[in-house]
C-alpha cells in the first residue's frame, strides 16, 4: 500500500532499518535527499553528508519535522577524512560517489572498502558481474559464475572396490 505522504510504496520492508544508523552521502539534494527521507521514514537514524551546510540543514529540518531522526555532517569529498569515515564502518555493502571529476571519483572508489561502488549512479547492476559486501556486509559473491560457487556445496564420495 502506498505511503500517504509520498504517494508511493517503498521497495524496503517496513521496519527494515528501524534502530539502524545509515549514512547517506549527497543528502542535501537530488537522489541523496530522497533516499535520506525514505530511510528515516523506515525508522533509521540518518546521517546526511555533503558540502553545502545550508542544504543539509534544510533536509535535516524536513526529516525532523516529519518525525524522523537525522544529523548532518558537512565536508568536502576531496578530504581524505571522508574515505577514513567510510572505511571505519564495520559494514561495506555499497557506496555511491557523485562527482563531476571522474578521475577523482575513481581514485576515491579505489580507496573505499565496499563490495560495489557506483559512480554518478545508484543501484545500477549488470547481473553477470559479482555482487557482495565487504567486512560484515555479507559472505561470498553472487552473480555470474560466482553464483555457482555460492550455491554449490562440494561433497566427497569414496567407494572401496
ABEGO torsion letter per residue (X at the ends): XBBAAAGBBBABBBGAABGBBBBBBGAABEAAAAAAAAAAAAGBBBBBBEABAAAAAAAAAAAAAAGBBBBBBBBBAABAAAAAAAAABABBABBBBBBABAAAAAAAAAABBBABBBBGBBGBBBAABBBEBBEABEBEBBEEAAAAAAABBBBBBBBBX
